[in-house]
Amino acid sequence: MGESGGSKGQRRREAILQVLKQQGRITIAEMVERFNCSEATARRDLEQMEAEYPVIRTIGGAMYDGMGTLRELPFSEKEGLSILEKEKIARLAASLIQEGDIIGLSGGSTNFLLAKLLKSRKGLTVVTNAVNIAMELAGSAIQVVVTGGIMRHNSFELCGPLGEEMMARIHIGKMFIGVDGISAASGISSYSEQEAQSSKAMLKRSQQSFAVFDHTKSNKTSLFTIAELSELHAVITDQPPDGQLAGELARLGVEVHVTD
């Protein structure tokens, strides 16, 4: 019989939360040993806790996020934020793509809009780890290559060793990376450790890398670094970067594309 909401399972999750508050993070192995549960139960607990508490799942465990940082939003909520700005960014990104290009698209609402614009194009190959982007391109003349992995339900991105192993055999011309933050000190970053790892794997196999983001991500740092600014070919955004970010991009010779 399954565990009910106020049952042993709920008490265990509350105890896990106390451990997270005390030590900041916990591993699956530690949960199995401390709470005498299976790995599958531990993973289900963390999945449920991520939706209810300031808890972030990481590779092999979780960490406590009680410092007031922004929570990760589901794709359905992200899609409606700054939609006009994202559409302009997507159009500008599309203008940089030519027939014959092999492009990479990480997940994210801006890249999803970019995929919509590319549906009518021909002679392109798109490599993506995002299931929703692959489905958007289904039925088009574009050749779609989908990496393997386990899907994150918040973003529809496939993550994990399976996808990273596949990426080691693929060559990408232009990589468009959605980011949760970009700053002079921390480069481009993501809220999710798994998504950051997947983006890193795609970045390594790319000749040119473009970070796509709206102005709300500028001079912000998310939890997990994807790459340093020096690893980027260009950024595509809706407002000119300012402050230290602008200075560092100029110093490194990273091209800045700004929408009209």
C-alpha positions as CSV (number, residue, x, y, z in Angstrom):
1,M,0.0,0.0,0.0
2,G,1.4,3.5,-0.9
3,E,2.3,6.0,1.7
4,S,-0.4,8.6,2.4
5,G,0.3,12.4,2.7
6,G,0.5,12.5,6.6
7,S,2.1,9.1,6.9
8,K,5.6,7.7,7.3
9,G,6.6,9.1,3.9
10,Q,5.7,12.7,4.9
11,R,7.5,12.3,8.3
12,R,10.6,11.1,6.4
13,R,10.5,14.0,4.0
14,E,10.2,16.5,6.9
15,A,13.2,14.8,8.5
16,I,15.1,15.1,5.2
17,L,14.3,18.8,5.1
18,Q,15.7,19.2,8.6
19,V,19.0,17.6,7.5
20,L,19.1,19.9,4.5
21,K,18.6,22.9,6.6
22,Q,21.4,21.8,9.0
23,Q,24.0,20.8,6.5
24,G,22.9,22.5,3.2
25,R,22.9,19.3,1.1
26,I,22.3,15.6,1.2
27,T,23.1,12.7,-1.1
28,I,20.9,9.8,-2.3
29,A,23.3,7.4,-0.6
30,E,23.1,9.3,2.7
31,M,19.3,9.2,2.5
32,V,19.2,5.5,1.9
33,E,21.5,4.8,4.9
34,R,20.0,7.4,7.3
35,F,16.3,6.7,6.6
36,N,16.5,3.0,5.6
37,C,14.7,3.5,2.3
38,S,15.5,2.5,-1.3
39,E,17.2,4.7,-3.9
40,A,13.9,4.9,-5.8
41,T,12.1,6.1,-2.7
42,A,14.8,8.6,-2.0
43,R,14.6,10.0,-5.6
44,R,10.7,10.2,-5.4
45,D,11.0,12.0,-2.1
46,L,13.4,14.6,-3.6
47,E,11.2,15.1,-6.6
48,Q,8.2,15.8,-4.3
49,M,10.2,18.0,-2.0
50,E,11.5,20.1,-4.9
51,A,7.9,21.0,-5.7
52,E,6.9,21.8,-2.1
53,Y,10.0,23.2,-0.4
54,P,13.1,25.4,-1.2
55,V,15.0,22.3,-2.3
56,I,17.0,21.9,-5.5
57,R,17.7,18.4,-6.9
58,T,21.3,17.9,-8.0
59,I,23.2,15.0,-9.5
60,G,23.1,12.4,-6.8
61,G,21.2,14.3,-4.2
62,A,19.8,17.7,-3.3
63,M,20.7,21.0,-1.8
64,Y,18.8,23.5,0.4
65,D,17.8,26.8,-1.3
66,G,16.6,28.8,1.7
67,M,18.6,32.0,0.9
68,G,15.9,33.7,-1.1
69,T,17.2,33.0,-4.6
70,L,14.8,32.8,-7.5
71,R,13.0,29.5,-7.9
72,E,13.1,27.6,-11.2
73,L,9.9,28.1,-13.1
74,P,8.2,25.4,-15.2
75,F,8.5,25.9,-18.9
76,S,4.8,26.8,-19.1
77,E,5.4,29.7,-16.8
78,K,8.7,30.8,-18.4
79,E,7.1,30.8,-21.9
80,G,4.8,33.7,-20.9
81,L,7.5,35.9,-19.4
82,S,9.0,38.7,-21.5
83,I,7.4,37.1,-24.6
84,L,7.8,40.1,-26.9
85,E,11.5,40.4,-26.0
86,K,12.1,36.7,-26.5
87,E,10.4,36.7,-29.9
88,K,12.7,39.5,-31.1
89,I,15.7,37.7,-29.8
90,A,14.6,34.5,-31.6
91,R,14.2,36.4,-34.8
92,L,17.6,37.9,-34.5
93,A,19.1,34.5,-33.8
94,A,17.3,33.0,-36.8
95,S,18.9,35.7,-39.0
96,L,22.3,34.3,-38.2
97,I,21.4,30.8,-39.3
98,Q,22.1,29.9,-43.0
99,E,21.1,26.9,-45.2
100,G,23.5,24.0,-44.6
101,D,24.2,24.9,-40.9
102,I,24.3,22.3,-38.2
103,I,22.9,24.1,-35.2
104,G,22.5,23.1,-31.5
105,L,19.6,24.2,-29.4
106,S,19.5,23.8,-25.7
107,G,16.2,24.0,-23.9
108,G,14.4,27.1,-22.8
109,S,11.6,29.4,-24.0
110,T,13.7,31.6,-26.3
111,N,15.1,28.6,-28.1
112,F,11.6,27.1,-28.4
113,L,10.5,30.3,-30.2
114,L,13.6,30.0,-32.4
115,A,12.6,26.5,-33.3
116,K,9.2,27.7,-34.3
117,L,10.8,30.2,-36.7
118,L,13.0,27.5,-38.2
119,K,10.2,25.1,-39.1
120,S,9.8,26.5,-42.6
121,R,13.5,26.5,-43.4
122,K,15.3,23.8,-45.4
123,G,18.8,22.4,-45.5
124,L,19.3,22.6,-41.7
125,T,20.3,20.0,-39.1
126,V,19.2,20.7,-35.5
127,V,20.8,18.9,-32.5
128,T,18.8,19.4,-29.3
129,N,18.4,17.9,-25.9
130,A,14.9,19.4,-25.5
131,V,12.0,17.1,-26.3
132,N,9.5,20.0,-26.9
133,I,11.9,21.6,-29.4
134,A,12.3,18.2,-31.2
135,M,8.5,17.8,-31.4
136,E,8.0,21.4,-32.6
137,L,10.3,20.6,-35.6
138,A,8.7,17.2,-36.3
139,G,7.2,17.1,-39.8
140,S,9.4,19.9,-41.1
141,A,12.2,19.6,-43.7
142,I,14.8,19.9,-40.9
143,Q,16.9,16.9,-39.9
144,V,16.5,16.6,-36.1
145,V,19.0,14.9,-33.9
146,V,17.8,14.3,-30.3
147,T,20.3,13.4,-27.6
148,G,19.5,10.8,-25.0
149,G,19.0,11.1,-21.3
150,I,16.4,11.5,-18.6
151,M,13.8,14.2,-19.2
152,R,13.5,17.0,-16.6
153,H,9.8,17.8,-16.4
154,N,10.3,21.5,-15.6
155,S,12.1,22.1,-18.9
156,F,11.6,19.0,-21.1
157,E,15.4,18.8,-21.4
158,L,17.1,15.4,-21.6
159,C,20.0,15.2,-19.2
160,G,22.6,12.7,-17.9
161,P,25.5,10.5,-19.1
162,L,23.6,9.0,-22.0
163,G,23.2,12.3,-23.8
164,E,26.7,13.4,-22.9
165,E,28.2,10.2,-24.4
166,M,26.2,10.8,-27.6
167,M,27.4,14.4,-27.8
168,A,31.0,13.2,-27.9
169,R,30.3,11.9,-31.4
170,I,28.5,14.9,-32.8
171,H,29.9,18.1,-34.4
172,I,27.8,21.3,-34.2
173,G,28.5,24.5,-36.2
174,K,26.5,27.1,-34.2
175,M,25.2,26.4,-30.7
176,F,22.5,28.5,-29.2
177,I,22.4,28.3,-25.4
178,G,19.5,29.4,-23.2
179,V,20.8,30.7,-19.8
180,D,19.4,31.6,-16.5
181,G,22.1,34.2,-15.7
182,I,25.1,35.9,-17.3
183,S,27.8,37.9,-15.5
184,A,31.4,39.1,-15.8
185,A,32.5,37.0,-12.9
186,S,30.6,33.8,-13.4
187,G,30.0,33.6,-17.2
188,I,26.8,31.9,-18.2
189,S,24.9,29.9,-15.7
190,S,21.9,27.7,-15.2
191,Y,19.5,27.0,-12.3
192,S,19.9,23.2,-12.9
193,E,23.1,21.3,-12.5
194,Q,21.9,18.6,-14.9
195,E,21.1,21.1,-17.6
196,A,24.4,22.9,-17.1
197,Q,26.2,19.6,-17.7
198,S,24.2,19.0,-20.9
199,S,24.9,22.5,-22.2
200,K,28.6,22.0,-21.4
201,A,28.7,18.8,-23.4
202,M,27.1,20.5,-26.4
203,L,29.3,23.6,-26.1
204,K,32.4,21.4,-26.3
205,R,31.3,20.1,-29.7
206,S,30.5,23.5,-31.2
207,Q,32.5,25.7,-33.4
208,Q,30.6,28.9,-32.4
209,S,28.5,29.4,-29.3
210,F,25.7,32.0,-28.9
211,A,24.2,32.8,-25.5
212,V,20.5,33.9,-25.9
213,F,18.8,35.8,-23.1
214,D,16.6,38.7,-22.3
215,H,17.8,41.7,-20.2
216,T,16.5,40.2,-16.9
217,K,19.3,37.7,-17.0
218,S,22.1,40.3,-17.4
219,N,24.5,40.7,-14.5
220,K,22.8,37.8,-12.7
221,T,24.4,34.6,-11.5
222,S,22.5,31.3,-11.2
223,L,23.6,28.3,-9.3
224,F,25.7,26.3,-11.8
225,T,28.2,27.6,-14.3
226,I,27.9,26.5,-17.9
227,A,30.9,28.3,-19.4
228,E,33.1,31.3,-19.0
229,L,32.4,34.3,-21.2
230,S,35.7,33.6,-23.1
231,E,34.1,30.4,-24.4
232,L,31.4,32.4,-26.2
233,H,31.4,33.6,-29.8
234,A,28.5,36.0,-29.3
235,V,25.5,36.9,-27.1
236,I,22.0,37.7,-28.4
237,T,19.8,39.9,-26.2
238,D,17.2,42.6,-26.2
239,Q,19.1,45.4,-24.4
240,P,22.8,46.3,-24.5
241,P,24.7,44.8,-21.6
242,D,25.9,47.3,-19.1
243,G,28.4,47.5,-16.2
244,Q,31.1,44.9,-15.7
245,L,29.4,42.5,-18.1
246,A,29.6,45.0,-21.0
247,G,33.2,45.7,-20.2
248,E,34.2,42.0,-20.0
249,L,32.4,41.1,-23.2
250,A,34.2,43.9,-25.0
251,R,37.6,42.9,-23.5
252,L,37.2,39.3,-24.7
253,G,36.0,40.3,-28.1
254,V,32.6,38.6,-27.7
255,E,30.2,39.9,-30.3
256,V,27.0,41.5,-28.9
257,H,23.8,41.3,-31.0
258,V,21.0,43.5,-29.7
259,T,17.4,43.5,-31.1
260,D,15.9,46.6,-32.6
